[in-house]
Amino acid sequence: MSQEECARLWESVPYVKVYRIATWNTRSWNNKAQEILIELNHKTIDICAISETKKKGQGIIPYQDYIMFYSGVPREARAKEGVGLVLHKKYENSIEEFKFISERILMVSLKMKSDTLYIFSVYAPEDCKPKTEQDLFYETLQDHLDRIPASKSVLILGDLNARIGNDMVYGMKQRSNEDVTNENRTMFTQFCADNELRINNTFFQHKTQYKITWQNTRGQQSTIEYRVK
């Protein structure tokens, strides 16, 4: 094949844009912002959902390379919960809409090349929380999901506090996950099934240590953060 033929063949290959997307339960944003942003920059992350920011109020903060959207408890309340979404500044002109829904849910929509992508950053109630709080979280998330046209793309990122096991559910989850479950599993997987969402973590094979998204100094560990589309 000649050089000219190779060039024409290369030009005919569709361009594929790769986005580096992450989730991170930081257990507070306060006094950690620069450390977190340096790490995101080092890993060349484009979009990162932040859980448990413990940042009060709602707003947008511009940094050198990133933009931080955050939604938390009222300023007069005790610092707890809180969600954020950190976007690289190269997407600043792509932002179409943002909603500070609650201290556990926020949404940002981005105009991509040929579509609008709706990104939810979420922090689900822990297993020990009352069922009424669990119900309210999923009802609120469902309400805002229902407002998005079915033809649009949706990405849900964050700490779902659900351990969903490694059994396979066709089209929704595969076996590449830990084999442990908890009570939150039912509500999370039912929500995904009702909305025909795929739990992306479970579709990629990793060594056990790379499946873990949470651990403590006592050696306890689990997979509770997910990327759902």
C-alpha positions in Angstrom: 0.0 0.0 0.0 1.4 3.4 -1.0 1.9 6.3 1.4 -1.0 8.2 -0.2 -3.3 5.1 0.2 -2.3 4.8 3.9 -3.1 8.5 4.4 -6.6 8.2 2.9 -7.3 5.1 4.9 -6.3 6.8 8.1 -8.5 9.8 7.3 -11.5 7.5 6.9 -11.2 6.1 10.4 -13.9 7.8 12.7 -12.5 10.0 15.4 -13.1 8.7 18.9 -12.9 11.0 21.8 -11.8 9.4 25.1 -12.9 11.0 28.4 -11.2 10.2 31.6 -13.9 10.0 34.3 -13.5 9.2 38.0 -15.4 9.2 41.3 -13.9 10.0 44.7 -15.3 10.0 48.2 -12.9 12.5 49.7 -14.5 12.5 53.2 -14.4 16.3 53.0 -13.3 18.9 50.5 -12.4 21.5 53.0 -8.6 21.8 53.5 -8.1 19.1 50.8 -9.0 21.1 47.6 -5.5 21.6 46.3 -4.4 18.1 47.1 -7.4 16.7 45.3 -6.9 18.9 42.3 -3.2 18.1 42.0 -4.1 14.4 41.9 -6.8 14.9 39.3 -4.4 16.9 37.1 -1.7 14.3 37.6 -4.1 11.5 36.4 -5.4 13.8 33.6 -9.0 13.4 34.8 -11.6 15.2 32.7 -14.6 14.7 35.0 -14.7 13.6 38.6 -17.7 13.1 40.9 -16.9 14.0 44.5 -18.8 12.5 47.4 -19.0 13.4 51.1 -17.6 16.9 50.5 -19.0 18.2 53.8 -19.1 21.6 52.0 -22.0 23.8 53.0 -24.2 25.7 50.6 -24.3 25.6 46.8 -22.1 27.2 44.2 -19.3 27.1 41.6 -15.6 27.6 42.3 -13.1 28.2 39.4 -9.6 26.9 40.0 -6.6 27.0 37.8 -7.4 23.9 35.7 -10.8 22.8 36.9 -14.3 24.1 37.8 -16.0 22.7 40.9 -19.8 22.5 41.2 -20.9 21.7 44.7 -24.2 21.2 46.6 -24.4 20.7 50.4 -26.4 21.2 53.5 -27.6 24.7 54.5 -24.9 26.9 55.9 -26.4 26.9 59.3 -26.5 23.1 59.5 -23.7 20.8 60.8 -21.3 20.0 58.0 -22.1 16.5 56.5 -22.8 14.8 53.3 -22.4 17.0 50.2 -21.6 16.3 46.6 -19.5 17.9 43.9 -18.6 17.6 40.3 -15.2 18.7 39.1 -14.8 19.5 35.4 -11.6 20.3 33.5 -11.7 23.9 32.3 -11.5 22.8 28.7 -15.2 21.9 29.0 -16.2 25.3 30.3 -17.8 26.3 27.1 -19.7 23.0 26.8 -21.7 23.5 30.0 -25.4 23.9 29.2 -27.2 23.6 32.5 -26.5 22.7 36.2 -28.9 22.0 39.0 -28.1 21.9 42.8 -30.7 19.3 43.6 -29.9 18.4 47.2 -26.9 17.7 49.5 -26.8 14.2 47.9 -27.5 15.0 44.2 -26.4 17.5 41.6 -26.5 17.5 37.8 -24.5 19.2 35.1 -25.2 18.8 31.4 -22.5 19.2 28.7 -23.0 19.8 25.0 -20.8 17.2 23.4 -20.0 16.8 19.7 -23.4 15.5 18.6 -25.4 15.1 21.8 -26.0 16.5 25.3 -24.6 14.4 28.2 -26.4 14.7 31.6 -24.0 13.9 34.5 -25.3 13.3 38.0 -23.0 13.3 41.0 -24.6 11.4 43.8 -23.9 10.3 47.4 -26.5 7.7 48.5 -27.5 7.2 52.1 -25.5 4.6 54.0 -26.9 1.2 54.8 -27.6 2.3 58.4 -29.8 5.3 57.4 -33.6 5.1 57.8 -35.5 3.6 54.8 -37.4 6.9 54.4 -34.1 8.6 53.7 -33.2 5.9 51.2 -36.6 6.3 49.5 -36.3 10.0 49.3 -32.9 9.8 47.6 -34.0 7.4 44.8 -37.4 9.2 44.4 -35.6 12.6 43.9 -33.0 11.1 41.5 -35.8 9.4 39.6 -37.8 12.6 39.4 -34.9 14.5 37.8 -34.0 11.6 35.5 -37.6 11.5 34.2 -37.2 15.1 33.1 -34.5 14.2 30.6 -35.5 13.2 27.1 -35.1 9.5 26.5 -32.9 10.1 23.5 -30.2 11.9 25.6 -27.2 10.3 27.3 -27.1 10.0 31.1 -24.1 9.3 33.3 -24.5 8.7 37.1 -21.3 8.8 39.2 -20.6 8.6 42.9 -20.8 6.7 46.1 -23.9 4.6 46.0 -23.1 2.8 49.3 -24.3 -0.4 47.7 -22.5 -3.7 47.5 -24.1 -5.5 44.6 -22.4 -8.9 44.4 -20.9 -10.5 41.3 -24.0 -12.3 39.9 -24.8 -11.4 36.3 -27.9 -9.5 35.2 -28.0 -9.4 31.4 -27.6 -5.9 30.1 -27.2 -4.3 33.5 -24.3 -5.9 35.3 -21.5 -8.5 34.8 -19.4 -10.6 37.2 -16.4 -8.4 37.5 -17.2 -7.2 41.0 -16.8 -8.3 44.6 -19.0 -11.1 45.8 -20.5 -9.3 48.8 -23.9 -7.7 49.0 -25.7 -5.4 51.5 -29.2 -4.1 52.0 -28.7 -1.1 49.6 -28.1 -3.5 46.8 -31.9 -4.0 46.2 -32.8 -0.3 45.7 -29.8 0.5 43.6 -30.1 -2.5 41.2 -33.9 -2.0 40.9 -33.3 1.6 40.0 -30.8 0.6 37.3 -33.2 -2.1 36.0 -36.2 0.3 35.9 -34.2 2.9 33.9 -32.2 0.4 31.7 -28.9 1.6 33.1 -25.7 -0.3 32.9 -23.4 -0.5 35.9 -20.1 0.0 34.1 -17.7 -1.1 36.9 -18.9 -4.7 36.5 -18.1 -5.0 32.8 -14.4 -4.7 33.1 -12.1 -7.4 34.5 -9.7 -6.2 37.1 -7.5 -7.7 39.8 -9.2 -7.8 43.2 -7.3 -4.8 44.5 -8.4 -2.6 41.7 -12.1 -3.4 42.2 -12.0 -1.9 45.7 -13.3 1.7 46.0 -13.3 2.0 49.9 -11.1 0.8 52.7 -10.1 1.8 56.2 -7.1 1.3 58.5 -8.7 -1.9 60.0 -8.4 -3.7 56.7 -12.1 -3.5 55.8 -12.7 -2.8 52.2 -15.6 -2.8 49.7 -16.8 -1.6 46.3 -19.5 1.1 46.8 -18.7 3.7 44.1 -20.1 3.2 40.6 -20.2 4.6 37.1 -23.7 4.0 35.6 -24.8 4.8 32.1 
